[in-house]
């Protein structure tokens, strides 16, 4: 798809063709020119990545390492900083880049001395670089990469039988700088060459991480670290062993994800089913039920609707309700499920109940839910405001149903793994099409619904103005304007004008009213 030529003179295809036409020297010239246009932080990150990629490339290029006196320079720099209580962050970046150059030049001892000499006092708050909380706020260098390079250097300079202890000591020293959540992967990414005797190290590392908890520091991510190494050495079976023993939700998730990543959906189904039973009433129960349903979906099993229903009943949410209702084959089946869901739906699940009542054509009860809802808290999971208001707007007018953008809690349930298979989740509009609820036709019901919409809009206006929630003024004004538009009568216009007059002392809100037309 091409951009408007007046806005973007070069479309993507033209840029791709031009890049493909450049030879290696042309690309180098382009990159050098681009570097002159970048800010300092971006330039440092780019040059660090360039250094790493070039050193690990097929040419086996080695940069020139720093002068031996840089270690003494760092010591003097730190001593001076301790006297004055502050160091210049750009100078810290400069020295850390020297450490990285030493690392890529295979001078691991110098790299260790620079990293340790500079980062240890920063981690222990003996030096301050002007940050409010984290060093990342003021430094351009990637501190996680520095810690990985430090750990790799400790690995390479230690004897094979002591490598696990050496790497753990490296992470202990750098705990105040950055924590690697997948240390094995991040160390391998940082290393210029494959880590020697890795298999032996992995066994040492696992043994060290399996020591009693009292021997570990509280900051260590040893649960995740242990899962990483066990996954490598023992695969899904090892992760299952850990999960069954700990009964921890994170261990259970790691076990279940292993066969999913391998595309083994039969094993994934069995893992999710067992994990859900182990967890019982835990907070993550719904995620394991969703996982079992996803496995059933990928296996094209006929019991998928039953599993979707089970997931909603045991861990109710709007998205799970959509999935179960949306798996209905026809109008008769979805209406039967709507009735069953209304009997089982928790009374405090106002958003779900509002949807069910609307689909069941019980407009008065749905209107009562909307009218009784609070003026604030519309972003909460079970607030019926956004959904009920949109449903009534569409039902009372010729306007199409416009679903409010998904809130974060729904997105997490809906998306699952970003790049993997996802449970099919019908939209609310799909449920409306399948259930075909009739619009309220008699004038009495329409007036009840309109009064509920007005009540919701008035509460919203009161809530945002009394609590000075100015970023929600536009939303509140749009609710009131929608009420008048849907009504379409002279009475509706008078109501809107009275509302505007009531808030005439709020100029920001008045601007939003005017923007509504």
Long-range contacts (C-beta under 8 A, 24 or more apart in sequence): 40-90, 40-140, 41-140, 43-140, 44-93, 44-97, 44-140, 44-141, 45-140, 45-141, 45-142, 47-97, 48-97, 48-100, 48-141, 48-142, 48-145, 51-100, 51-101, 51-104, 52-100, 52-104, 52-145, 52-190, 55-104, 55-192, 56-192, 56-193, 62-104, 62-105, 62-106, 63-101, 63-104, 63-105, 64-101, 64-105, 65-101, 65-102, 65-105, 65-107, 65-110, 66-98, 66-99, 66-101, 66-102, 66-107, 66-110, 66-114, 68-110, 70-95, 70-98, 70-110, 70-114, 71-110, 71-113, 71-114, 71-117, 74-113, 74-114, 74-117, 74-118, 75-117, 77-118, 78-117, 78-118, 78-121, 78-127, 81-121, 81-127, 81-128, 82-121, 82-126, 82-127, 85-128, 86-127, 86-128, 86-129, 86-130, 87-127, 87-128, 87-129, 88-129, 89-129, 89-130, 89-131, 89-138, 89-139, 92-118, 92-122, 92-129, 92-139, 92-141, 93-139, 93-140, 93-141, 96-139, 96-141, 96-146, 97-141, 99-146, 99-149, 100-141, 100-145, 100-146, 100-149, 103-149, 103-152, 103-153, 103-192, 104-192, 106-192, 108-152, 108-153, 108-156, 108-157, 109-153, 109-157, 111-149, 111-150, 111-153, 112-150, 112-153, 112-154, 112-157, 115-146, 115-149, 115-150, 115-153, 115-174, 116-150, 116-173, 119-146, 119-150, 119-173, 119-174, 119-177, 120-173, 122-176, 122-177, 123-173, 123-174, 123-175, 123-176, 123-177, 124-176, 125-176, 135-177, 143-177, 143-178, 144-178, 144-180, 144-186, 145-190, 146-174, 146-177, 146-178, 147-171, 147-174, 147-177, 147-178, 147-179, 147-180, 148-180, 148-183, 148-186, 148-187, 148-189, 148-190, 149-190, 150-174, 151-180, 151-183, 151-187, 151-190, 152-187, 152-190, 152-191, 152-195, 155-187, 155-195, 155-201, 156-195, 156-196, 160-196, 160-197, 160-200, 160-201, 161-204, 163-197, 163-200, 163-201, 163-204, 164-201, 164-204, 164-205, 164-207, 164-208, 165-208, 167-201, 167-205, 168-208, 171-220, 172-217, 175-217, 175-219, 175-220, 179-219, 179-220, 179-221, 181-221, 181-224, 182-224, 182-228, 183-225, 183-228, 184-228, 184-229, 184-232, 185-228, 202-229, 202-232, 202-233, 203-233, 205-229, 206-230, 206-233, 223-248, 223-250, 223-251, 224-250, 227-251, 227-254, 231-258, 236-262, 236-264, 236-267, 236-271, 240-271, 243-275, 243-278, 244-278, 247-278, 247-279, 249-279, 249-282, 249-283, 249-284, 252-278, 252-279, 252-284, 252-288, 253-284, 253-287, 256-288, 256-291, 260-291, 260-295, 260-417, 260-420, 265-295, 265-298, 265-299, 266-295, 266-299, 268-295, 269-295, 269-296, 269-299, 285-314, 285-315, 286-311, 286-314, 286-315, 286-317, 286-320, 286-413, 289-314, 289-315, 290-320, 290-413, 290-416, 290-423, 293-323, 293-423, 294-416, 294-421, 294-422, 294-423, 297-421, 297-423, 297-424, 298-421, 309-337, 312-341, 313-344, 316-345, 316-346, 316-349, 316-352, 317-352, 317-381, 317-409, 317-410, 317-413, 318-351, 318-352, 318-355, 318-381, 318-387, 318-410, 319-410, 319-413, 319-414, 319-425, 320-413, 321-352, 321-355, 321-356, 322-425, 322-426, 322-427, 322-428, 322-431, 323-423, 323-424, 323-425, 323-426, 325-359, 325-426, 325-431, 325-434, 325-435, 326-424, 326-425, 326-426, 326-430, 326-431, 326-434, 328-434, 330-434, 331-434, 331-435, 331-436, 334-359, 334-431, 334-434, 334-435, 335-359, 335-360, 335-435, 338-435, 348-382, 349-382, 350-382, 350-383, 350-384, 351-381, 351-382, 351-383, 351-384, 351-387, 351-388, 352-382, 353-384, 354-384, 354-387, 354-388, 354-391, 355-387, 355-391, 355-428, 355-431, 358-388, 358-391, 358-392, 358-395, 358-437, 359-431, 359-432, 359-435, 359-437, 360-437, 361-437, 361-438, 363-392, 363-395, 363-440, 363-445, 363-448, 363-449, 364-445, 364-448, 366-391, 366-392, 367-392, 367-448, 367-449, 367-451, 367-452, 367-453, 368-452, 370-452, 370-453, 370-455, 370-456, 371-451, 371-452, 371-455, 371-456, 373-456, 373-459, 374-459, 374-463, 375-458, 375-459, 375-460, 375-461, 375-462, 375-463, 375-464, 376-463, 376-464, 376-467, 376-469, 378-460, 378-472, 378-475, 379-407, 381-407, 381-409, 381-410, 385-456, 385-460, 387-428, 388-456, 389-453, 389-456, 389-479, 389-482, 391-428, 392-449, 392-452, 392-453, 392-486, 393-453, 393-482, 393-486, 395-437, 395-439, 395-440, 395-449, 396-439, 396-440, 396-446, 396-449, 396-450, 396-486, 397-485, 397-486, 399-486, 401-428, 401-429, 401-432, 403-427, 403-428, 403-429, 450-483, 450-486, 450-487, 450-492, 453-479, 453-482, 453-483, 453-486, 454-483, 454-495, 457-482, 457-483, 457-499, 458-499, 461-499, 461-503, 461-509, 465-503, 465-506, 465-509, 470-508, 473-506, 473-508, 473-509, 473-512, 474-512, 474-515, 476-509, 476-512, 477-509, 477-512, 477-513, 477-515, 477-516, 478-512, 478-516, 480-513, 480-516, 481-513, 481-516, 481-517
